[in-house]
Amino acid sequence: MKETAEIIIESIRAVRGKLPDQEIANFVGVSETRGKAIRDWVQSDGWKEVAKNPERWRVTIELPEGVHNGRFRVANIDLYGLYGDESARDGMGRVVYASIPPVKCKLIVHDTYATPDIESAVKEATKDGITLHLPVNGGGHSRTATAKIISMEKIEVL
């Protein structure tokens, strides 16, 4: 049986531009993680995170060959998370990053207001799996692999 890991997908609200022409949008993507989290993606496109939405999803993925989930060490520091058999020389050692490009949520229009369709955006963002960025021995770069999604469930907020 292959190893598995859990990745958290979250939704954020972001703004771009200045009033009165300011755009407001909701995005979904990988939550705070080692690597390129949703906030980093939207900031690189000129958006600024203003709030986290309460909706989150727990996504269980099947890890490809050479990727593990658990405790490991980088530069004498204990870490817990995804790591690879190979080690890069870019300072990140064996760390494996999970990512998906963020998806902008469409709006559901009600009588007098609109709400973001976060659930559809999560499905769209994860339809092809989760991208893993794996270190390459001796290099300062990584290669990518796609992790298959085994299950996905919404985390209920109390």
C-alpha positions in Angstrom: 0.0 0.0 0.0 1.3 3.4 -1.0 1.9 6.2 1.6 -0.6 8.9 1.9 -0.7 12.5 3.3 -3.2 15.2 4.0 -3.1 18.6 2.3 -5.4 21.5 3.4 -7.2 23.5 0.7 -8.5 26.9 1.9 -10.2 30.0 0.5 -9.2 33.6 0.9 -10.7 36.9 0.0 -8.4 39.3 -1.8 -8.5 42.8 -3.3 -6.6 44.4 -6.2 -6.4 48.0 -7.2 -7.6 51.2 -5.5 -11.1 52.5 -4.8 -13.4 53.2 -6.5 -12.2 50.7 -9.1 -11.0 48.1 -6.6 -11.7 44.4 -7.5 -12.7 41.9 -4.8 -12.4 38.2 -5.4 -12.2 34.9 -3.5 -9.6 32.2 -4.4 -9.0 28.7 -3.3 -5.6 27.0 -3.1 -3.2 25.1 -0.8 -3.1 26.6 2.7 0.0 27.8 4.5 2.6 25.2 3.7 6.3 25.0 2.9 6.3 26.2 -0.7 4.0 28.4 -2.7 0.8 28.8 -0.7 -2.4 30.5 -2.0 -1.4 33.9 -0.7 1.9 33.8 -2.5 0.2 32.9 -5.8 -2.4 35.7 -5.7 0.2 38.3 -4.5 2.3 37.5 -7.6 -0.7 38.5 -9.7 -1.2 41.9 -7.9 -3.9 40.7 -5.3 -3.6 41.3 -1.6 -5.2 38.9 0.9 -7.6 40.7 3.2 -9.4 37.7 4.9 -9.5 34.0 5.2 -12.8 32.4 4.5 -13.8 29.7 7.0 -14.2 27.0 4.4 -11.4 24.4 4.3 -11.0 21.0 2.8 -8.9 18.0 3.9 -7.5 16.3 0.8 -5.9 12.9 1.2 -3.3 12.3 -1.5 -1.4 9.2 -2.6 2.3 9.9 -2.5 4.4 9.0 -5.5 7.5 6.8 -5.2 10.3 8.5 -3.3 8.0 10.9 -1.4 7.2 10.4 2.3 5.2 12.1 5.1 6.6 12.4 8.6 9.6 13.6 10.6 12.8 14.5 8.8 15.8 16.8 9.2 17.2 19.7 7.2 20.3 21.4 8.3 20.0 19.9 11.8 16.4 21.2 12.2 13.6 18.7 12.8 10.7 19.2 10.4 7.4 17.3 9.9 5.7 17.1 6.6 6.4 15.9 3.1 10.0 15.0 2.1 11.8 13.2 -0.6 14.5 10.5 -0.9 16.7 13.0 -2.8 18.2 16.2 -1.4 18.7 19.5 -3.2 21.6 21.9 -2.5 19.4 25.0 -2.5 19.1 25.1 1.3 15.8 23.2 1.4 17.3 19.7 1.4 14.6 17.0 1.2 11.5 19.2 1.6 8.7 18.5 -0.8 6.2 21.2 -1.6 2.5 20.8 -2.5 0.7 23.3 -4.7 -2.1 24.0 -7.0 -2.5 27.2 -8.9 -5.3 29.2 -7.2 -8.8 29.2 -8.8 -10.9 32.4 -8.6 -14.3 31.6 -7.3 -17.4 32.3 -9.4 -20.2 34.1 -7.7 -23.6 32.7 -6.9 -26.2 35.5 -7.2 -29.0 35.5 -4.8 -31.9 38.1 -4.7 -30.0 40.9 -3.0 -26.5 39.6 -2.6 -23.8 37.3 -4.0 -21.7 34.6 -2.4 -18.6 32.9 -3.7 -19.0 29.4 -5.1 -16.1 28.0 -3.1 -17.0 24.3 -3.4 -17.0 24.4 -7.3 -13.6 26.2 -7.2 -12.1 23.5 -5.0 -13.3 20.8 -7.4 -11.9 22.8 -10.3 -8.5 23.4 -8.6 -8.1 19.7 -7.7 -9.5 18.0 -10.8 -6.0 17.1 -12.0 -4.5 16.2 -8.6 -2.0 18.0 -6.4 1.3 19.1 -7.8 4.3 18.0 -5.7 7.7 19.8 -6.1 10.5 17.2 -5.4 14.1 18.0 -4.7 16.7 16.7 -7.2 20.0 15.3 -5.8 22.8 17.8 -5.9 20.8 20.4 -7.8 19.3 23.7 -6.9 16.0 22.9 -8.5 13.1 20.5 -8.3 11.0 18.3 -10.5 7.3 17.9 -10.3 5.0 14.9 -9.9 1.3 14.8 -9.6 -0.2 13.2 -6.4 -3.5 11.3 -7.0 -6.4 12.5 -4.7 -7.8 9.6 -2.7 -10.5 11.6 -0.8 -11.6 15.1 -0.1 -13.8 16.3 2.7 -15.0 19.7 3.9 -13.7 20.5 7.4 -16.7 21.6 9.5 -16.1 24.8 11.4 -17.7 24.8 14.9 
